[in-house]
Amino acid sequence: MELLRERLIECGWKDEMKALCRSFIKKKGRNNVTVDDLVHVITPKGRASIPDSVKAELLQRIRTFLMSAAL
């Protein structure tokens, strides 16, 4: 999880998600937005915007771990 967090910060994903949240809150009004609203709107965009390189690296590390654990 820490590796994922680091990679997402490095590639600017975290800042992009912050900007999306701020934009949504500004559009709807600060008092008219709940955490559930944010999660509902941001989750699909967040998942879709994770760079393929980050996904590939994590998948490779998981495979390597599983192979070493199977021995």
Chimera marker file (.cmm) of the C-alpha trace (Angstrom):
<marker_set name="trace">
<marker id="1" x="0.000" y="0.000" z="0.000" r="1" g="1" b="0" radius="0.5"/>
<marker id="2" x="2.863" y="2.338" z="0.793" r="1" g="1" b="0" radius="0.5"/>
<marker id="3" x="4.424" y="1.716" z="-2.621" r="1" g="1" b="0" radius="0.5"/>
<marker id="4" x="1.111" y="2.479" z="-4.330" r="1" g="1" b="0" radius="0.5"/>
<marker id="5" x="0.733" y="5.672" z="-2.312" r="1" g="1" b="0" radius="0.5"/>
<marker id="6" x="4.258" y="6.779" z="-3.248" r="1" g="1" b="0" radius="0.5"/>
<marker id="7" x="3.776" y="6.079" z="-6.946" r="1" g="1" b="0" radius="0.5"/>
<marker id="8" x="0.447" y="7.902" z="-7.087" r="1" g="1" b="0" radius="0.5"/>
<marker id="9" x="1.971" y="10.944" z="-5.416" r="1" g="1" b="0" radius="0.5"/>
<marker id="10" x="4.991" y="10.853" z="-7.754" r="1" g="1" b="0" radius="0.5"/>
<marker id="11" x="2.860" y="10.800" z="-10.898" r="1" g="1" b="0" radius="0.5"/>
<marker id="12" x="0.584" y="13.629" z="-9.716" r="1" g="1" b="0" radius="0.5"/>
<marker id="13" x="-2.518" y="11.475" z="-9.337" r="1" g="1" b="0" radius="0.5"/>
<marker id="14" x="-3.137" y="12.610" z="-5.755" r="1" g="1" b="0" radius="0.5"/>
<marker id="15" x="-3.025" y="16.278" z="-6.745" r="1" g="1" b="0" radius="0.5"/>
<marker id="16" x="-5.362" y="15.568" z="-9.661" r="1" g="1" b="0" radius="0.5"/>
<marker id="17" x="-7.890" y="13.937" z="-7.321" r="1" g="1" b="0" radius="0.5"/>
<marker id="18" x="-7.651" y="16.881" z="-4.905" r="1" g="1" b="0" radius="0.5"/>
<marker id="19" x="-8.372" y="19.255" z="-7.765" r="1" g="1" b="0" radius="0.5"/>
<marker id="20" x="-11.389" y="17.193" z="-8.845" r="1" g="1" b="0" radius="0.5"/>
<marker id="21" x="-12.739" y="17.235" z="-5.288" r="1" g="1" b="0" radius="0.5"/>
<marker id="22" x="-12.245" y="20.964" z="-4.948" r="1" g="1" b="0" radius="0.5"/>
<marker id="23" x="-13.884" y="21.591" z="-8.298" r="1" g="1" b="0" radius="0.5"/>
<marker id="24" x="-16.893" y="19.440" z="-7.381" r="1" g="1" b="0" radius="0.5"/>
<marker id="25" x="-17.258" y="21.160" z="-3.999" r="1" g="1" b="0" radius="0.5"/>
<marker id="26" x="-17.000" y="24.596" z="-5.601" r="1" g="1" b="0" radius="0.5"/>
<marker id="27" x="-19.629" y="23.660" z="-8.187" r="1" g="1" b="0" radius="0.5"/>
<marker id="28" x="-22.132" y="22.222" z="-5.690" r="1" g="1" b="0" radius="0.5"/>
<marker id="29" x="-21.416" y="24.531" z="-2.780" r="1" g="1" b="0" radius="0.5"/>
<marker id="30" x="-19.503" y="23.674" z="0.338" r="1" g="1" b="0" radius="0.5"/>
<marker id="31" x="-22.601" y="23.062" z="2.445" r="1" g="1" b="0" radius="0.5"/>
<marker id="32" x="-24.296" y="20.899" z="-0.179" r="1" g="1" b="0" radius="0.5"/>
<marker id="33" x="-21.667" y="18.160" z="-0.513" r="1" g="1" b="0" radius="0.5"/>
<marker id="34" x="-21.215" y="15.065" z="1.615" r="1" g="1" b="0" radius="0.5"/>
<marker id="35" x="-18.304" y="12.671" z="1.725" r="1" g="1" b="0" radius="0.5"/>
<marker id="36" x="-20.546" y="10.083" z="0.065" r="1" g="1" b="0" radius="0.5"/>
<marker id="37" x="-21.175" y="12.512" z="-2.804" r="1" g="1" b="0" radius="0.5"/>
<marker id="38" x="-17.444" y="12.964" z="-3.291" r="1" g="1" b="0" radius="0.5"/>
<marker id="39" x="-16.754" y="9.239" z="-3.170" r="1" g="1" b="0" radius="0.5"/>
<marker id="40" x="-19.526" y="8.545" z="-5.679" r="1" g="1" b="0" radius="0.5"/>
<marker id="41" x="-18.249" y="11.134" z="-8.162" r="1" g="1" b="0" radius="0.5"/>
<marker id="42" x="-14.477" y="10.757" z="-7.715" r="1" g="1" b="0" radius="0.5"/>
<marker id="43" x="-14.069" y="6.954" z="-7.409" r="1" g="1" b="0" radius="0.5"/>
<marker id="44" x="-14.706" y="6.056" z="-11.079" r="1" g="1" b="0" radius="0.5"/>
<marker id="45" x="-12.507" y="8.914" z="-12.283" r="1" g="1" b="0" radius="0.5"/>
<marker id="46" x="-9.787" y="8.026" z="-9.818" r="1" g="1" b="0" radius="0.5"/>
<marker id="47" x="-9.693" y="4.376" z="-10.773" r="1" g="1" b="0" radius="0.5"/>
<marker id="48" x="-9.667" y="5.169" z="-14.476" r="1" g="1" b="0" radius="0.5"/>
<marker id="49" x="-6.850" y="7.689" z="-14.173" r="1" g="1" b="0" radius="0.5"/>
<marker id="50" x="-4.274" y="5.489" z="-12.432" r="1" g="1" b="0" radius="0.5"/>
<marker id="51" x="-1.343" y="5.314" z="-14.858" r="1" g="1" b="0" radius="0.5"/>
<marker id="52" x="-0.771" y="1.974" z="-16.579" r="1" g="1" b="0" radius="0.5"/>
<marker id="53" x="2.876" y="2.050" z="-15.514" r="1" g="1" b="0" radius="0.5"/>
<marker id="54" x="1.833" y="2.102" z="-11.842" r="1" g="1" b="0" radius="0.5"/>
<marker id="55" x="-0.601" y="-0.774" z="-12.383" r="1" g="1" b="0" radius="0.5"/>
<marker id="56" x="2.046" y="-2.800" z="-14.237" r="1" g="1" b="0" radius="0.5"/>
<marker id="57" x="4.672" y="-2.239" z="-11.553" r="1" g="1" b="0" radius="0.5"/>
<marker id="58" x="2.337" y="-3.293" z="-8.755" r="1" g="1" b="0" radius="0.5"/>
<marker id="59" x="1.151" y="-6.335" z="-10.679" r="1" g="1" b="0" radius="0.5"/>
<marker id="60" x="4.752" y="-7.404" z="-11.287" r="1" g="1" b="0" radius="0.5"/>
<marker id="61" x="5.614" y="-6.994" z="-7.615" r="1" g="1" b="0" radius="0.5"/>
<marker id="62" x="2.580" y="-9.048" z="-6.596" r="1" g="1" b="0" radius="0.5"/>
<marker id="63" x="3.547" y="-11.798" z="-9.053" r="1" g="1" b="0" radius="0.5"/>
<marker id="64" x="7.120" y="-11.801" z="-7.759" r="1" g="1" b="0" radius="0.5"/>
<marker id="65" x="5.900" y="-12.033" z="-4.180" r="1" g="1" b="0" radius="0.5"/>
<marker id="66" x="3.519" y="-14.888" z="-4.975" r="1" g="1" b="0" radius="0.5"/>
<marker id="67" x="6.238" y="-16.795" z="-6.827" r="1" g="1" b="0" radius="0.5"/>
<marker id="68" x="8.668" y="-16.424" z="-3.919" r="1" g="1" b="0" radius="0.5"/>
<marker id="69" x="5.973" y="-17.415" z="-1.411" r="1" g="1" b="0" radius="0.5"/>
<marker id="70" x="5.087" y="-20.534" z="-3.411" r="1" g="1" b="0" radius="0.5"/>
<marker id="71" x="8.622" y="-21.894" z="-3.105" r="1" g="1" b="0" radius="0.5"/>
<link id1="1" id2="2" r="1" g="1" b="0" radius="0.2"/>
<link id1="2" id2="3" r="1" g="1" b="0" radius="0.2"/>
<link id1="3" id2="4" r="1" g="1" b="0" radius="0.2"/>
<link id1="4" id2="5" r="1" g="1" b="0" radius="0.2"/>
<link id1="5" id2="6" r="1" g="1" b="0" radius="0.2"/>
<link id1="6" id2="7" r="1" g="1" b="0" radius="0.2"/>
<link id1="7" id2="8" r="1" g="1" b="0" radius="0.2"/>
<link id1="8" id2="9" r="1" g="1" b="0" radius="0.2"/>
<link id1="9" id2="10" r="1" g="1" b="0" radius="0.2"/>
<link id1="10" id2="11" r="1" g="1" b="0" radius="0.2"/>
<link id1="11" id2="12" r="1" g="1" b="0" radius="0.2"/>
<link id1="12" id2="13" r="1" g="1" b="0" radius="0.2"/>
<link id1="13" id2="14" r="1" g="1" b="0" radius="0.2"/>
<link id1="14" id2="15" r="1" g="1" b="0" radius="0.2"/>
<link id1="15" id2="16" r="1" g="1" b="0" radius="0.2"/>
<link id1="16" id2="17" r="1" g="1" b="0" radius="0.2"/>
<link id1="17" id2="18" r="1" g="1" b="0" radius="0.2"/>
<link id1="18" id2="19" r="1" g="1" b="0" radius="0.2"/>
<link id1="19" id2="20" r="1" g="1" b="0" radius="0.2"/>
<link id1="20" id2="21" r="1" g="1" b="0" radius="0.2"/>
<link id1="21" id2="22" r="1" g="1" b="0" radius="0.2"/>
<link id1="22" id2="23" r="1" g="1" b="0" radius="0.2"/>
<link id1="23" id2="24" r="1" g="1" b="0" radius="0.2"/>
<link id1="24" id2="25" r="1" g="1" b="0" radius="0.2"/>
<link id1="25" id2="26" r="1" g="1" b="0" radius="0.2"/>
<link id1="26" id2="27" r="1" g="1" b="0" radius="0.2"/>
<link id1="27" id2="28" r="1" g="1" b="0" radius="0.2"/>
<link id1="28" id2="29" r="1" g="1" b="0" radius="0.2"/>
<link id1="29" id2="30" r="1" g="1" b="0" radius="0.2"/>
<link id1="30" id2="31" r="1" g="1" b="0" radius="0.2"/>
<link id1="31" id2="32" r="1" g="1" b="0" radius="0.2"/>
<link id1="32" id2="33" r="1" g="1" b="0" radius="0.2"/>
<link id1="33" id2="34" r="1" g="1" b="0" radius="0.2"/>
<link id1="34" id2="35" r="1" g="1" b="0" radius="0.2"/>
<link id1="35" id2="36" r="1" g="1" b="0" radius="0.2"/>
<link id1="36" id2="37" r="1" g="1" b="0" radius="0.2"/>
<link id1="37" id2="38" r="1" g="1" b="0" radius="0.2"/>
<link id1="38" id2="39" r="1" g="1" b="0" radius="0.2"/>
<link id1="39" id2="40" r="1" g="1" b="0" radius="0.2"/>
<link id1="40" id2="41" r="1" g="1" b="0" radius="0.2"/>
<link id1="41" id2="42" r="1" g="1" b="0" radius="0.2"/>
<link id1="42" id2="43" r="1" g="1" b="0" radius="0.2"/>
<link id1="43" id2="44" r="1" g="1" b="0" radius="0.2"/>
<link id1="44" id2="45" r="1" g="1" b="0" radius="0.2"/>
<link id1="45" id2="46" r="1" g="1" b="0" radius="0.2"/>
<link id1="46" id2="47" r="1" g="1" b="0" radius="0.2"/>
<link id1="47" id2="48" r="1" g="1" b="0" radius="0.2"/>
<link id1="48" id2="49" r="1" g="1" b="0" radius="0.2"/>
<link id1="49" id2="50" r="1" g="1" b="0" radius="0.2"/>
<link id1="50" id2="51" r="1" g="1" b="0" radius="0.2"/>
<link id1="51" id2="52" r="1" g="1" b="0" radius="0.2"/>
<link id1="52" id2="53" r="1" g="1" b="0" radius="0.2"/>
<link id1="53" id2="54" r="1" g="1" b="0" radius="0.2"/>
<link id1="54" id2="55" r="1" g="1" b="0" radius="0.2"/>
<link id1="55" id2="56" r="1" g="1" b="0" radius="0.2"/>
<link id1="56" id2="57" r="1" g="1" b="0" radius="0.2"/>
<link id1="57" id2="58" r="1" g="1" b="0" radius="0.2"/>
<link id1="58" id2="59" r="1" g="1" b="0" radius="0.2"/>
<link id1="59" id2="60" r="1" g="1" b="0" radius="0.2"/>
<link id1="60" id2="61" r="1" g="1" b="0" radius="0.2"/>
<link id1="61" id2="62" r="1" g="1" b="0" radius="0.2"/>
<link id1="62" id2="63" r="1" g="1" b="0" radius="0.2"/>
<link id1="63" id2="64" r="1" g="1" b="0" radius="0.2"/>
<link id1="64" id2="65" r="1" g="1" b="0" radius="0.2"/>
<link id1="65" id2="66" r="1" g="1" b="0" radius="0.2"/>
<link id1="66" id2="67" r="1" g="1" b="0" radius="0.2"/>
<link id1="67" id2="68" r="1" g="1" b="0" radius="0.2"/>
<link id1="68" id2="69" r="1" g="1" b="0" radius="0.2"/>
<link id1="69" id2="70" r="1" g="1" b="0" radius="0.2"/>
<link id1="70" id2="71" r="1" g="1" b="0" radius="0.2"/>
</marker_set>
